[in-house]
Each structure stands twice: as structure tokens, then as C-alpha cells.
Amino acid sequence: MENFEFVSPTHFVFGRDAELQVGEKLAERGAKKVLLHFGGQSAQKSGLLDRVKGSLDAAGIEWIELGGVRPNPEINLSREGVKLCKENDVDWVLAVGGGSVIDSAKAIAVGAHYDGDVWEIFESKEQVTDVLPIAVVLTIPAAGSEASKNTVVSNDELGMKTGYANNAQRPKLAFMNPELTFTLPPYQTAAGITDMYCHLLERFFCDVGPVPVTDNLCLSLMRTIRAEAPRVMVDPEDYEARANIMWAGMLCHQGLAGVGRHEDWATHGMEHELSAYDTTITHGAGLAVMFPAWMEYVCEENYDRFIQYGREVFGLVITGDKEADALSAVDETRAFFSSLGMPATLQELGIESEEQLEEAIAEMLPTLKINKGEPFGNFKKLTVEDAAEIYRLAF
């Protein structure tokens, strides 16, 4: 087990009608004026925003709102949020939505007391400490951003998608009502499940030897997600299945499932370039394509690790042929994602020809090198040339 530091300051309010406690819990923490941050029309049409606003009003908390967060959130909207916070003496940022909304809220909170442009923080990775506190009403279980130290935003002008990690931006409050996820479209549900599962894969596969306490947390969560995912896809209003998926999504990326390990994160880096290249690509869908390709490319580094994963998660019988057993685990992973309705190839994501693929690779590799450095990853140290081969495998 490697040395580690672990911080988890998030207060969770979980269950039916959790969002009705927003005003009360924020008032207990001294909130006076919040920036209410959200995405498109769904939170408005469902009545969720009205319920949240009513809860804030009842608690005597002022609010200003900023909507319009898109999937793969863009830095210009975060800049607008920073400006609103500075001009209106906002003391909390309240995100109502999924990972994209929460990530945008984190960028706003980090930039609210910063003298320069918030994008500078994403470039320098400066550990800003003067960060506005963040609260979350979660509507899409996927990214785990409701309790993590991580955020990812895009800069369309630069054609970059960049992550930033800082414990100071972990949300202080997370309101999690599984009923809010009942109306999610099946594709969005599936993409979220894929994303959280891949957060575990990034942690389980690295260059550290066995860490049983952490490994078994990962494996247990993987088995749970595999068991609950079909129930959610068949019956979107299965409260127990939705609740298990929602709580698992948080645990997958809060950090506890990675302590004592180095973690890998090569695949997320490659997918970030993919969804920066084409911002219509849903992150989870991109991961469904990229992760099996990465697994196939690197599994020879440690066949035993893949064999353990295949046995514990999919119940695969060990044949003694290590390469075949490892590749069977890769095949099962791809099949699991496909069973949810996720794509299996880059062609399904709109890269239709080898010529287009090579053009995309040429565009993605320079920013991949800027964002991840070289070599990158831990399970197998990768170069950008390795990344090009993995993109080709994914095609």
C-alpha cells in the first residue's frame, strides 16, 4: 500500500425529497446568497428548480441563477459565473444537475476569489485555497463529482479539455434523491453507469501490487453496478436499483476506492481528447469505446491482474492460458457496455473512415501530450504513439 492523503468533507443528504432540505442545510452553514447553477430545460420542466428555489426562499437565502451548462462544460460560462459571484457577493455555489453542471460550478467556485482568469488555474494546476463552498443537488449519477476533488472543463477556443484536482473544491453538501433520476433517458443512464464503472477500472489497474482493502472495494462496487444496471435499464423507476447506482457512482470517484494505489487515468485522458475533438460525444460513451481498446493494448503488462478482475467480476473460469483469460475479461467488459446500449467502436461515434481517424489522431495527440505529459498512465507507461495505436484499436 502506497502512502496517501484522503479528505472527504461532504455532508450527504440521501433519499426521497432530499432536495427540499437545501435551504435549511445551507442556512445552518450561514449561507446568505447563492449562485444557482444548472444546465438546460429538464430541471425547469420537472419542477426541480422551483422546489429548490422555494426551499431557499423559505430559509431566507437570496439567489441568482445561471443556466445553460452543456455536456463537456465550457470555460466561458464558468467565467460568466465568476463575474456574477464577484458582482453580487455570492457566498455559496449551488449546482443542480449532473457532472457537467457540478464541474462548471467548481470552476466558478475556484475562480470567484481569484484575481486572474480562471482558466489560468486549470493550466497551472495552482492549489487555490480561497474557494467558495459548493452544494449539489444531483440529478445524474455518473461522474461522482458531487464528492470528488476533480473537475474537467473545455476551452473551445484552444480546442482543449483539461482537468483540475483540488480538495478545496470538494462539495460541502450533496443532496441525492434517487427519484430525480427516474426520467433520465436510457442513453444518458447507460453513459452514467459506464462512466462510474470506468472510474473503478482506472483505480484497479495500476502498477502497484495487491492492496486487498482497496481492491475489494473496487471489485464489490463493480459487481454491484453490474447487478443493478440491468434492473435500472428495464425499470427506470426501480427506486432500490436507482438508489444503489446513485450511491455507487459517488463511491466510485470520491477517492476511497483508490487509496494506497497510484491509479492510471490514461484512458480518461484519451477520452477527454476525443470529446474535445467532438463535443457532441458523451463522456461515458467515449469511455465505453476507449477502455476496452486500452485494456486490450496493455493487458500483457500484468495478465494476472486482468484474470483476477475477470474471475471476481464476471465469474470467468480460469483456463490456464493467461493471455486468453485476460482477453476474455476485456471481451466481457466490452459486452457489458454494449448490453447497456453503449457504442463499441469509434465508427459508432461518428469517425467514419480511416482517413478521418488519422486526421482526428493528428489533432488530438498534441493536446493529449500537453494535458497528460509523456509518458502517461501507470499500469503501462504510454507514449503518444501508443495512444495513436489505441485509438486505431478503438476504431
RARANOR-V792096 format. One record per backbone hydrogen bond with DSSP energy under -0.5 kcal/mol. NH is the residue of the N-H (numbers start at 0). CO is the residue of the C=O. If there is no record, write none. Layout:
nh:NH co:CO
nh:NH co:CO
//
This chain:
nh:1 co:259
nh:10 co:171
nh:11 co:9
nh:12 co:173
nh:13 co:11
nh:14 co:175
nh:17 co:14
nh:19 co:16
nh:20 co:17
nh:21 co:18
nh:24 co:20
nh:25 co:21
nh:26 co:22
nh:27 co:23
nh:28 co:24
nh:28 co:25
nh:29 co:26
nh:30 co:25
nh:33 co:61
nh:34 co:91
nh:35 co:33
nh:35 co:63
nh:36 co:34
nh:36 co:93
nh:37 co:65
nh:38 co:95
nh:44 co:40
nh:45 co:41
nh:46 co:43
nh:47 co:42
nh:48 co:42
nh:50 co:46
nh:51 co:47
nh:52 co:48
nh:53 co:49
nh:54 co:50
nh:55 co:51
nh:56 co:52
nh:57 co:53
nh:58 co:54
nh:59 co:56
nh:60 co:55
nh:61 co:31
nh:61 co:59
nh:63 co:33
nh:65 co:35
nh:67 co:38
nh:68 co:37
nh:74 co:153
nh:76 co:73
nh:77 co:73
nh:78 co:74
nh:79 co:75
nh:80 co:76
nh:81 co:77
nh:82 co:78
nh:83 co:79
nh:84 co:80
nh:85 co:81
nh:86 co:82
nh:87 co:83
nh:88 co:84
nh:89 co:84
nh:90 co:32
nh:91 co:32
nh:92 co:132
nh:93 co:34
nh:94 co:92
nh:94 co:134
nh:95 co:36
nh:96 co:94
nh:96 co:136
nh:101 co:97
nh:102 co:98
nh:103 co:99
nh:104 co:100
nh:105 co:101
nh:106 co:102
nh:107 co:103
nh:108 co:104
nh:109 co:105
nh:110 co:106
nh:111 co:107
nh:113 co:110
nh:119 co:116
nh:120 co:116
nh:120 co:117
nh:121 co:117
nh:122 co:118
nh:123 co:119
nh:124 co:120
nh:127 co:125
nh:130 co:128
nh:131 co:108
nh:132 co:90
nh:134 co:92
nh:135 co:172
nh:136 co:94
nh:137 co:135
nh:137 co:174
nh:138 co:96
nh:139 co:96
nh:141 co:139
nh:146 co:143
nh:147 co:143
nh:150 co:163
nh:152 co:161
nh:153 co:72
nh:154 co:159
nh:157 co:154
nh:158 co:154
nh:159 co:154
nh:161 co:152
nh:163 co:150
nh:165 co:148
nh:168 co:165
nh:169 co:166
nh:171 co:133
nh:172 co:133
nh:173 co:10
nh:174 co:135
nh:175 co:12
nh:175 co:173
nh:176 co:137
nh:176 co:174
nh:177 co:175
nh:179 co:176
nh:180 co:177
nh:181 co:178
nh:183 co:180
nh:188 co:184
nh:189 co:185
nh:190 co:186
nh:191 co:187
nh:192 co:188
nh:193 co:189
nh:194 co:190
nh:195 co:191
nh:196 co:192
nh:197 co:193
nh:198 co:194
nh:199 co:195
nh:199 co:196
nh:200 co:196
nh:201 co:197
nh:202 co:198
nh:203 co:199
nh:204 co:200
nh:205 co:203
nh:213 co:210
nh:214 co:210
nh:215 co:211
nh:216 co:212
nh:217 co:213
nh:218 co:214
nh:219 co:215
nh:220 co:216
nh:221 co:217
nh:222 co:218
nh:223 co:219
nh:224 co:220
nh:225 co:221
nh:226 co:222
nh:227 co:223
nh:228 co:224
nh:229 co:225
nh:230 co:226
nh:231 co:227
nh:232 co:228
nh:233 co:229
nh:234 co:230
nh:237 co:234
nh:238 co:236
nh:241 co:237
nh:242 co:238
nh:243 co:239
nh:244 co:240
nh:245 co:241
nh:246 co:242
nh:247 co:243
nh:248 co:244
nh:249 co:245
nh:250 co:246
nh:251 co:247
nh:252 co:248
nh:252 co:249
nh:253 co:249
nh:256 co:250
nh:257 co:254
nh:258 co:255
nh:260 co:257
nh:263 co:201
nh:268 co:264
nh:269 co:265
nh:270 co:266
nh:271 co:267
nh:272 co:268
nh:273 co:269
nh:274 co:270
nh:275 co:271
nh:276 co:272
nh:277 co:273
nh:280 co:277
nh:281 co:279
nh:285 co:281
nh:286 co:282
nh:287 co:283
nh:288 co:284
nh:289 co:285
nh:290 co:286
nh:292 co:288
nh:293 co:289
nh:294 co:290
nh:295 co:291
nh:296 co:292
nh:297 co:293
nh:298 co:294
nh:300 co:297
nh:301 co:298
nh:304 co:301
nh:305 co:301
nh:306 co:302
nh:307 co:303
nh:308 co:304
nh:309 co:305
nh:310 co:306
nh:311 co:307
nh:312 co:308
nh:313 co:308
nh:313 co:309
nh:314 co:310
nh:315 co:309
nh:321 co:319
nh:324 co:320
nh:325 co:321
nh:326 co:322
nh:327 co:323
nh:328 co:324
nh:329 co:325
nh:330 co:326
nh:331 co:327
nh:332 co:328
nh:333 co:329
nh:334 co:330
nh:335 co:331
nh:336 co:332
nh:337 co:333
nh:338 co:334
nh:339 co:335
nh:339 co:336
nh:340 co:337
nh:341 co:336
nh:345 co:393
nh:348 co:344
nh:348 co:345
nh:349 co:346
nh:350 co:345
nh:351 co:349
nh:356 co:352
nh:357 co:353
nh:358 co:354
nh:359 co:355
nh:360 co:356
nh:361 co:357
nh:362 co:358
nh:363 co:359
nh:364 co:360
nh:365 co:361
nh:366 co:362
nh:367 co:363
nh:368 co:364
nh:369 co:365
nh:370 co:366
nh:371 co:367
nh:372 co:368
nh:374 co:381
nh:375 co:381
nh:381 co:375
nh:386 co:382
nh:387 co:383
nh:388 co:384
nh:389 co:385
nh:390 co:386
nh:391 co:387
nh:392 co:388
nh:393 co:389
nh:394 co:390
//
